[in-house]
Amino acid sequence: MQNYSTVLKPMEFTAKQIAQVVDGEIVGDENAAVHSFAKIEEGRPGAISFLSNPKYTHYIYETEASVVLVNKDTKLEKPVKATLIKVDNAYECVAKLLQMYEAAKPKKAGIDPLAFVSPDATVGENCYVGPFAYVGSGVVVGNGTQVYPHATLCDNVRVGAHCIIYPQVCLYHDVVVGDRVILHSGCVIGADGFGFAPSANGYDKIPQIGTVTIEDDVEIGANTCVDRSTMGSTYIRKGVKLDNLVQIAHNTDIGENTVMSAQVGVAGSTKVGQWCMFGGQVGVSGHINIGNKVFLGAQSGVPGNLKDGQQLIGTPPMELKPYFKSQAIFRRLPDMYKQLNELQKEIDELKKQIKP
């Protein structure tokens, strides 16, 4: 086992280094150094900011940021104090720089004396296991993975390389996690699926003897739950991103690069395709198939199968244009109901007049 240690190194990048990463053109001091990020209106010395929305252009003349990313077509009316880096798309370049910044952050290494690591567990090189973390029997942790305080890896869990397991994460027994996976605080992977059989005395529990398989490059938000399968495995495929407070039920298969916003719920034995996007509070029924590249707007309820490429919203879900037309009509229903009653009265009066 490794001795516990903390690596503390200052992170600093020059305008020249940044320009090389984003393929930008420097206007000003190429040696201007930055060590943090800031919004342009809150710029401070040593920070890098960006300008992509013309509404914020006036801030560039007063910002204290040392370096500012700007679009190449940005036109300035007067000189600025900051060093500028001109790029094709300042907003997209920020994502690149944030990734670089995150990768360069100081990383802890070693096993804290207050952590418990089972004697038959295997912890790879350059790993960190924080105080009060639990690593159970037969667990394998890949190289460079970070296991933060109070995380729990139950027996026979497999975690790949360069993962981040944040505090209070719980991985139940036999769960498999791929490489470069990020699990945020409080998420629970591998709890029992909701399986009960009605009986004369109530509900008999159906043992959930399967597992959960999380493939590479997945990120799962805080307090999200992925239930183990009754048999076989629940699957979270490569590149999936789940927001906070998402519920994935047993035997579900979430396709590659699908993203789900907060409070989405997917019932058991449902298969979701690749590159789908689910808005907040979407509810999906069980035992159905959802195709690839399906977009579901917030609070949609899905009772049945969906084909590839559909863009839907509502309960039951409708195509976007008919849905918004329907909503416009719905808002007018009270007035329409009043008009209908008035017309009915007029018709009744006319009938009385023409009655022989």
Rosetta blueprint (number, residue, H / E / L):
1 M L
2 Q L
3 N L
4 Y L
5 S E
6 T E
7 V L
8 L L
9 K L
10 P L
11 M L
12 E L
13 F E
14 T E
15 A H
16 K H
17 Q H
18 I H
19 A H
20 Q H
21 V H
22 V H
23 D L
24 G L
25 E E
26 I E
27 V E
28 G L
29 D L
30 E L
31 N L
32 A L
33 A E
34 V E
35 H L
36 S E
37 F E
38 A L
39 K L
40 I H
41 E H
42 E H
43 G L
44 R L
45 P L
46 G L
47 A E
48 I E
49 S E
50 F E
51 L E
52 S L
53 N L
54 P H
55 K H
56 Y H
57 T H
58 H H
59 Y H
60 I H
61 Y H
62 E L
63 T L
64 E L
65 A L
66 S L
67 V E
68 V E
69 L E
70 V E
71 N E
72 K L
73 D L
74 T L
75 K L
76 L L
77 E L
78 K L
79 P L
80 V L
81 K L
82 A L
83 T E
84 L E
85 I E
86 K E
87 V E
88 D L
89 N L
90 A H
91 Y H
92 E H
93 C H
94 V H
95 A H
96 K H
97 L H
98 L H
99 Q H
100 M H
101 Y H
102 E H
103 A H
104 A L
105 K L
106 P L
107 K L
108 K E
109 A E
110 G E
111 I E
112 D L
113 P L
114 L L
115 A L
116 F E
117 V E
118 S L
119 P L
120 D L
121 A L
122 T E
123 V E
124 G L
125 E L
126 N L
127 C L
128 Y E
129 V E
130 G L
131 P L
132 F L
133 A L
134 Y E
135 V E
136 G L
137 S L
138 G L
139 V L
140 V E
141 V E
142 G L
143 N L
144 G L
145 T L
146 Q E
147 V E
148 Y L
149 P L
150 H L
151 A L
152 T E
153 L E
154 C L
155 D L
156 N L
157 V L
158 R E
159 V E
160 G L
161 A L
162 H L
163 C L
164 I E
165 I E
166 Y L
167 P L
168 Q L
169 V L
170 C E
171 L E
172 Y L
173 H L
174 D L
175 V L
176 V E
177 V E
178 G L
179 D L
180 R L
181 V L
182 I E
183 L E
184 H L
185 S L
186 G L
187 C L
188 V E
189 I E
190 G E
191 A E
192 D L
193 G L
194 F L
195 G L
196 F E
197 A E
198 P E
199 S E
200 A L
201 N L
202 G E
203 Y E
204 D E
205 K E
206 I L
207 P L
208 Q L
209 I L
210 G L
211 T E
212 V E
213 T E
214 I E
215 E L
216 D L
217 D L
218 V L
219 E E
220 I E
221 G L
222 A L
223 N L
224 T L
225 C E
226 V E
227 D E
228 R L
229 S L
230 T L
231 M L
232 G L
233 S E
234 T E
235 Y E
236 I E
237 R L
238 K L
239 G L
240 V L
241 K E
242 L E
243 D L
244 N L
245 L L
246 V L
247 Q E
248 I E
249 A L
250 H L
251 N L
252 T L
253 D E
254 I E
255 G L
256 E L
257 N L
258 T L
259 V E
260 M E
261 S L
262 A L
263 Q L
264 V L
265 G E
266 V E
267 A L
268 G L
269 S L
270 T L
271 K E
272 V E
273 G L
274 Q L
275 W L
276 C L
277 M E
278 F E
279 G L
280 G L
281 Q L
282 V L
283 G E
284 V E
285 S L
286 G L
287 H L
288 I L
289 N E
290 I E
291 G L
292 N L
293 K L
294 V L
295 F E
296 L E
297 G L
298 A L
299 Q L
300 S L
301 G E
302 V E
303 P L
304 G L
305 N L
306 L E
307 K L
308 D L
309 G L
310 Q L
311 Q E
312 L E
313 I E
314 G L
315 T L
316 P L
317 P L
318 M E
319 E E
320 L H
321 K H
322 P H
323 Y H
324 F H
325 K H
326 S H
327 Q H
328 A H
329 I H
330 F H
331 R H
332 R L
333 L H
334 P H
335 D H
336 M H
337 Y H
338 K H
339 Q H
340 L H
341 N H
342 E H
343 L H
344 Q H
345 K H
346 E H
347 I H
348 D H
349 E H
350 L H
351 K H
352 K H
353 Q H
354 I H
355 K L
356 P L
